[in-house]
Amino acid sequence: MNYIFHLLIMIEVYTILALSLNLVVGYTGLLSLSHASFYGLGAYASTLLMINVGFNFFPAMICAIIITAAFSLCISYPALKLRGDYFAISSFAFQIIIFGILYNWVDLTRGPYGIAGIPRPTLFGLKIDSLQAFFTLTTLITGAVVFFKYNLYQSPFCTVLKAIKEEEQAVISMGKNVVGFKILAFAMSSGVAAIAGSLYAVYITYIDPTSFTLDESIFILTIVLIGGAGNFKGTIVGVFVMLLIPEILRFIGLPDSIAHYLRQIIYALILIIIVRFRPWGIAGDKELGSV
């Protein structure tokens, strides 16, 4: 039963990550390779505030959202004037920079040694330390994120983002501040990713930079693309597909050394098949952005 609770908690964490990235990739049309950096910034910001400042989890998470959204301006303001491959390269560079800071700023982040003993959340004096209680917490927070994202995707704001994705010059001719819309979308996406980072940190109670690498950014992006970029239900389907595959391999009885590489091969094959035969994703529609 503990295994099921653990799996469900991780599915909820990645649901938050995938929904947040989908706003940038699916609706704004920006290929971001830096999402794990915002995931990590949220985890480290909330952790350091709890350990060094004595914050409870909930105010620490709120501060982490604000800090991460502010950091997103470092890439969004200069880079969002770029398009296509140039923006992807800029986001890639930001991912490498943030990982380098987390890994080398040992005095603050403890670098490769990581931060252990992260306190569990408390609510009204009650410590949330059992898997069942933590699952309830993540379900409530994930539900709030899903509700927010669902309504956001149907809002006029996302309608403008989809128009920018399809015909940016037409939107500019209508007097819309295209760069401003992109910056706001990127900040919202990064802030929501910080929620996932905060939950991950207090759940695992240990973080180090290797959890927030370029590979992790690519994995989150793959979830969005396989499920269906620009599609609400498709993103959630992508989470289940990508997270349940390695769990199925556990029951086959393959050695860990083989299972790891087989999982990567399966991921690659799924991505190739999707791109070739269903580029709009497993649960997506041909018309991107349909909810």
Stockholm file with secondary structure:
# STOCKHOLM 1.0

chainA/1-291         MNYIFHLLIMIEVYTILALSLNLVVGYTGLLSLSHASFYGLGAYASTLLMINVGFNFFPAMICAIIITAAFSLCISYPALKLRGDYFAISSFAFQIIIFGILYNWVDLTRGPYGIAGIPRPTLFGLKIDSLQAFFTLTTLITGAVVFFKYNLYQSPFCTVLKAIKEEEQAVISMGKNVVGFKILAFAMSSGVAAIAGSLYAVYITYIDPTSFTLDESIFILTIVLIGGAGNFKGTIVGVFVMLLIPEILRFIGLPDSIAHYLRQIIYALILIIIVRFRPWGIAGDKELGSV
#=GR chainA/1-291 SS CHHHHHHHHHHHHHHHHHHHHHIIIIISCCCCSCHHHHHHHHHHHHHHIIIIICCCHHHHHHHHHHHHHHHHHHHHHHHTTSCTHHHHHHHHHHHHHHHHHHHHCHHHHCGGGCEECCCCCEETTEECCSHHHHHHHHHHHHHHHHHHHHHHHTSHHHHHHHHHHHCHHHHHHTTCCHHHHHHHHHHHHHHHHHHHHHHHHHHHSEECGGGSSHHHHHHHHHHHHHHCTTCHHHHHHHHHHHHHHHHHHHTTTCCHHHHHHHHHHHHHHHHHHHHHHCTTCSSCCSSTTCC
#=GC SS_cons         CHHHHHHHHHHHHHHHHHHHHHIIIIISCCCCSCHHHHHHHHHHHHHHIIIIICCCHHHHHHHHHHHHHHHHHHHHHHHTTSCTHHHHHHHHHHHHHHHHHHHHCHHHHCGGGCEECCCCCEETTEECCSHHHHHHHHHHHHHHHHHHHHHHHTSHHHHHHHHHHHCHHHHHHTTCCHHHHHHHHHHHHHHHHHHHHHHHHHHHSEECGGGSSHHHHHHHHHHHHHHCTTCHHHHHHHHHHHHHHHHHHHTTTCCHHHHHHHHHHHHHHHHHHHHHHCTTCSSCCSSTTCC
//
